[in-house]
Amino acid sequence: MKKKDFTRIIPVVLTILMVFATSSIASEAPIQPGGPFITPEQEVSRDSILTFDEIEAILMKLEGISKGKMELKTVGYTTFGEPLYAAVVGTGPLRMWIQGRIHGNEPFGAEASLSILTSLLNSKKGLLDKMTFIIIPCYNPDGSNLNQRGNAARVDLNRNWYPSYSQPESKAFYYVWADFKPHYAIDLHHQGTYFLADEEGNDTNKMTTFSIGIPVWPQYLDPWVWDTNRRMAVVGYEAVLKLGFCNPSRYPLINIHTAVVSSMMLGSPGPLGEDAGWKTAAMFFENRSVGQKSRGYIIRQMVVGVEAIIDAIASGELDSVDPAGWDDIPDRGSTISTSDKWPNDWAED
């Protein structure tokens, strides 16, 4: 495998670690109602997005300073020879899987995952005797390096579990899941820019920056999986709603059985037809995709949502959440594609 020179990025890594060590990423300037959004003339910079080399260096640094609390596992390699990393932290009986950047052009799940990992090694280390985590900040290194949705073969890795498993990433991470047998899982994604819908399903003049989804219809799921998914969704929604700026919403109910968390929920067979004998309560977050001006709050809403769910699991409070609260989460409305949807005084340059 290729050797990498980390000397170029060590200053960047140290700066990022100082930010992450605060346990949650601070919000940027106060968010205006409904904004900010990308105007037609705005040029979006990608300079703030972590490269895979930077993600790798942060993971290695965290393992080194964790005093044995974290193990960084290389579980396989991509087509281009990049290592597939899974960070293991904790010793508790409740097991949770968190993954980011399965789509290479959906970047900030990696930053959110690293922030959550850092919190577990610092301010939330008291949870580690109650829970064990596998955290995968970058599921798709090749796609991330290429800034494309799919991997090196342009395959959508989130449609490549059962029955396909045609890609090295899919095979490797399936066996990690089957061995770890997590009780809970969250997949961090990005989506476009959408309105929030009202109770009648009509668009409001509010922008949603955060949606919560369950990718399998309830009739295909064990009742306990469906209920646990909805409880997790309610906890995440209520936590993010308190932030006051993102108008969280419910992602349209979809039924995609080949996705990673879908296969986890269904307990689907493995690449060779293996039966893991396990099912995981799993869901996904979709966060607005936008440029550097919105980086801070987009990462923050992911971290807040995931950490609220972690706290509810660790404390036992998740079991007392009413899953019917899922029905009270507002629907995601239609897409916003141009800035003329918004009053001029809400615009951000």
C-alpha positions, 0 to 999 in steps of 0.5 A: 500500500502507498506510504503517506507523508503526514508532515504536510497536514499535521498543523491542520490536524492539531488545529482540528483536534483543538476545535474537537476537544471542546466536545461539540463544535461551536455554532457560527454567527447567528443563523438568520430565519430561513437562511443562509442559502446559496445564491446563484452568483455565490462561489462555494469553497471546499477548503474547509472540507477534510481530506481523507488523509486529514481524517486518517491523521486525526484518527491516528492522533486520537488513538495515540492520545486515548491511553488505550481507550480507542482502537483503530482497526483497519478492516479492509482496503479500497480499490485505490488502496486506501485503508478502511478504518473503524474506531472502537471505543468503550467496553459497555454491553450496549453497542452502537454503530455511527458512520459518515461519508458513505457518499463521497460528496457528502462531507460533514458526516466525517467531521461530526463523527470525529467530534462525537468520537472525541467527546467519547474520549473526553467529556463523555468518557463516563459512558464507556462502561455502559456502551461500546461504539464503532465509529466510521468517519469515512466509509468511502475514502475513494469517493471522498478523494474524488468528490463523487457520490460513489466509490472508485467504480462509481458504485453507490455504496449505500445500495450495495449491501444485500444481495450485491456486496460487489464492492470491497467496502461493502464486504469489509463493513458487512463483516464488521457489522456481523461481528460487532452486532450493534443494537443501534446505528446512525448513518450521517448524510447530506441532502438538498435544501428543502422547505418545512411542510405544515400540518396540511403538507404545504410548504411553509416559508421555513427552510429545513436543514436537518431531516430524520429518516427510516429507510424501510417500511414498517411492515417489513420490520420487526415491531421492536426495530420500528419502535426503537427507530422511532424513539431514536428519531423523536429524541434526535428531533427534540434535541435539534429543535432546541437549537432554534435554527434548523427546523428539523423535519421527517424525511419521506418514508422510503423502502430501500432494502439494499442500503446499509442500515436497511440491511442491518434492520432486516438482518439480511444475509452476508456476501456468502449467504451467511446469517448473522442472526442479528438485527439492528435498530438503525436510521439516518440523518440528512443534513443540508448540503451547502458551503463554508458559511454553513459548515459549523451549524451543519456539523453541530446539528448532527453532533447534537442529534447523535449525542442526545440519542447516545445519552438516552440509550446510556441512561435507559431513557430511550425505552420510555420515549413514546414512538408515536412522537414520530408522527408529530415530526413535521414533514420535509417539504419541496426542494428550494433550488433558487434564492428568489424563493426567499425575501431579500432581507433574509439573504446572506451574501 
